[in-house]
């Protein structure tokens, strides 16, 4: 396997890959914010609960990714 392919496979475990995952997850927060706004306007409790659970999942996902980013430290796959 070529060196470039090996680095590409390690992208997910790199700082760059983690930052990309965090950005993608945070982008999902925009959709959840729209859901919450719509649920409040329509006074739909079930949709509000669904959007709140989704928001908690996003916050948890970001926390996990942040922890992973801190663990990576200096041993970045793409830099080494």
N, C-alpha and C positions, 0 to 999 in steps of 0.2 A: 504494500500500500504506500502511496506517495506521502511525502511529508505534509503537503497542503491538505490532503484528505484527512490525515490524522489530526491536524489542527482544527479542521472544520468539525470533526466529530467531537472534539473537546470544547467547542464553542459554548455549548450549553453550561459547562462547568467553569466558564471564564468570567471575569469581571464584566466584559462587554456583553456577554450573553445574559448575565444576571441583570444588568442595567436594562437591556432590551425587554426582558421578561417583566421587570418592574414597570416599565413604561406601558407595555401592553396591558398589564393588569390595571394600572391607574387609568388608562383610557376607558376601560370598562366602567369605571366609576361615573363617567359622564352619562352613560346609558341608565345606570341605576338612579342618578339624580333626576333624570327626566321621568323615570317610572314613579319616583316618590312624589314629584311635583304633580304628575297626572293623577295619581291615586288620591292625593290631598284635595285636588280640585273636584274630583268626582266623588269624594268621600267614600271611597272603596277600601274598606278595612282589610280585606283579604289581599288585595294588590299591594297595599301599604306594608303588610306583614311580609309578603314575598320580597318586596324591594328592600326592606330592612334586613332580612336574612341574607340577601345578595350583597348588601353593603358590608355586613359583618364578614362574609366570606372573602370579599375583596380586601378588607383590612387585615384579615388573618393571612391571606396570601402575600400581601406586601410585607407583613412582619416576618414571615418565613423567608422571603427573598432577601430582606435586609439582613437577617441573621446569617444566611448563606454568604452574602457579600462580605460580611465581617469575618467569616471563617476563611474565606479565600485568601485574604491578606496579600502576601507577596508571592505566593506560589501560583500565579496566573498561568494558565495553560498556553495562551496565545503569546505571551511575552517570552516564555522560556524556551 
